[in-house]
Amino acid sequence: MSLLDASPGPQTPAEAEGLRAIAVRRRWVWGWFLGGMLIVLATGALRVSERVMFVAVPIWIGLWGVLILWNARARCPRCHRLFSNTWLGGKPFARHCVHCGLSFAPWSSPE
């Protein structure tokens, strides 16, 4: 099924729950990034030793990468394919499934 012949239709309760799970993944990605930035800025202002920063920053970036991959592996609750990725790439924060067109907002149309 391509995006051209997809008819999004109304969401079922199971689909709505799956979309909420995808939204939670996205919040973790953004929360970890922004929270880490605040911590890095705060530790810089407090003049924490470079040795601590040398260890903490790579751990923060590494865990952020893990969260990005976790977000990218989210499956669509309707078609059970990757929500925002195709074999050519993807849109990590897509508002519609790139395969079936399932949308976070039931009133919007696929892009």
Beta strands, then each sheet from edge to edge (+ up, - down):
strand 1: 85-86
strand 2: 89-90
sheet 1: 1+ 2-
end
